[in-house]
Amino acid sequence: MNRYTGKTVIVTGAGTGIGAASARRLAAEGANVILTGRRAEPIEHVAESCGGVAVAGDAASRAHMESLVSLARDRFGGLHAVVCNAGGFGYGTLTEISDEDWGASVEANLNTALVTARAAMPALIETRGNVLMMASIAALAAAPESCGYVTMKHGLIGLTRSIARDFGVKGVRCNAICPGWVRTEMADMEMRELVERRALGGIEEAYALVTRDVPLGRPATGEDIAAAVAFLCSEEAAMITGAVLTVDGGATAVDVPTLSFSDPA
């Protein structure tokens, strides 16, 4: 498919995981992709693999994001979508999380999304483009010991709906994706922690454990999520805005209190 021929997309947090996979998928469908992230080397590596343009910087910086929007206009003639994928931080319970970690979570998850969408909005109004927020199933239910992360991802859903409500009249769409477990560098780190906690044989066993009660029985790949990104940012989704698309293998469809009635695998 060439759904993005002639279109330009900015992807934040594009150096690894979902961001990298999304950049590659959009470029494969013809997009001019501008990749950004705080570390230059990973985004440059991804850009080289897909023909994108890498510009290192902080997505929470107004000046940086406005410079990327100017780059999109000057080099490619406009901007058609932004994928707000930067995020992370915010682990620990209410009584464990420090003020510094809470602030880092606000910055990484909410501020990056707000600043990116705000900087891009004038250009997106011109092209009747769209914003895609990368949330999490932590936006729908609480994971343990993740007070900051859960709170910020819930906040992303509110930001998504607010943008959809306010800018739909100007032709701009905004949607959110809520992935479950995805095999990324960040998730691998969490699996290693689980290996230690449960004395497991390795991260493969850890992934099997966390997806044991997921209907599809496996974690997603970055490419699985990128496929959803490519759909929601395309003209095929022209009537979809303010929506939350859960891409979790069915995890949130499971009624937890009835798990004890499940037949053993």
C-alpha positions, -999 to +999 in steps of 0.1 A: +000+000+000+010+036-006-015+054+016+011+080+026+026+090-007+031+127-006+024+130+031+047+139+060+046+125+095+066+133+127+072+104+151+084+111+186+103+085+206+112+070+173+145+054+182+133+021+195+102-001+200+068+011+188+082+044+176+108+028+154+084+003+140+058+030+133+084+051+115+094+022+093+058+012+085+048+048+076+079+052+054+072+018+037+038+032+028+053+063+012+055+088+039+082+114+045+090+106+081+107+129+105+120+110+135+129+126+169+141+114+202+165+125+229+193+101+218+207+108+184+222+074+176+190+052+177+169+076+157+197+080+131+199+042+128+162+039+122+162+068+098+189+052+077+169+020+075+137+037+062+149+068+044+136+092+071+150+124+086+164+122+121+166+152+144+176+146+180+158+166+207+132+166+234+096+163+224+086+183+255+105+213+241+083+238+223+112+252+203+124+218+192+089+207+181+082+240+163+115+235+144+104+201+133+071+215+120+090+242+101+112+214+087+082+195+075+067+226+058+100+238+043+113+205+030+082+185+023+055+212+018+034+204+049+027+182+078-001+156+078+002+136+111+021+134+143+026+102+163+031+111+199+049+080+211+074+094+236+068+082+271+079+062+302+088+067+338+064+069+368+069+036+386+063+029+423+032+033+445+018+066+457+040+065+488+071+053+469+072+077+439+094+107+445+085+142+434+113+140+408+100+107+393+064+121+393+076+152+374+096+130+350+065+110+342+044+142+336+072+154+313+077+122+294+041+112+289+018+142+290+041+172+282+056+156+252+022+148+238+007+182+245+037+202+232+040+181+201+003+184+193+002+221+200+032+229+179+018+208+150-018+221+151-015+251+128+001+229+101-024+200+107-053+224+103-039+234+069-038+198+057-068+185+077-044+161+093-043+142+126-027+134+159-021+099+172-015+094+209+004+063+221-013+054+254-014+020+270-039-004+286-025+013+318-049+041+306-078+018+311-069+000+343-042+002+370-010-018+368+007-025+401+033-001+415+030+022+385+012+052+400+027+079+378+027+059+346-010+049+351-021+084+359-003+100+329-016+074+305-052+080+318-045+117+312-035+110+276-070+097+269-084+130+282-060+150+260-070+128+230-107+135+235-102+172+242-082+177+210-108+157+190-136+178+205-120+212+199-103+207+165-126+183+147-145+213+135-113+224+117-108+190+101-082+176+125-086+141+140-071+128+172-071+092+184-053+070+209-039+035+208-037+014+240-012-014+235-009-043+260+024-061+264+047-053+234+081-068+229+103-037+232+135-028+250+115-013+278+093-044+282+124-066+281+137-047+311+104-054+330+106-091+320+141-093+335+127-079+367+100-105+367+126-132+361+143-121+393+111-119+413+097-152+402+130-171+397+121-178+361+142-193+334+145-162+313+125-135+296+107-159+272+092-176+303+084-142+317+065-131+285+047-164+286+036-158+322+023-122+316+003-133+286-009-166+300-045-153+304-044-131+273-068-147+247-042-145+219-016-158+242+014-137+232+028-102+234+024-079+205+053-069+183+062-033+174+049-041+139+015-051+153+011-017+168+026+001+138-001-014+116-027+002+139-009+035+137-008+034+099-045+027+098-056+054+122-034+081+106-047+072+071-076+084+051-092+050+056-099+062+092-113+096+080-145+093+102-126+081+133-117+107+160-117+107+197-114+070+196-094+047+218-082+016+200-070-012+223-044-035+207-037-060+235-044-095+222-077-094+241-062-088+275-088-062+286-116-084+274-109-109+301-131-109+332-105-113+359-128-126+387-137-155+365-102-167+357-105-194+383-131-211+361-108-213+331-096-247+321-059-253+327-038-249+295 
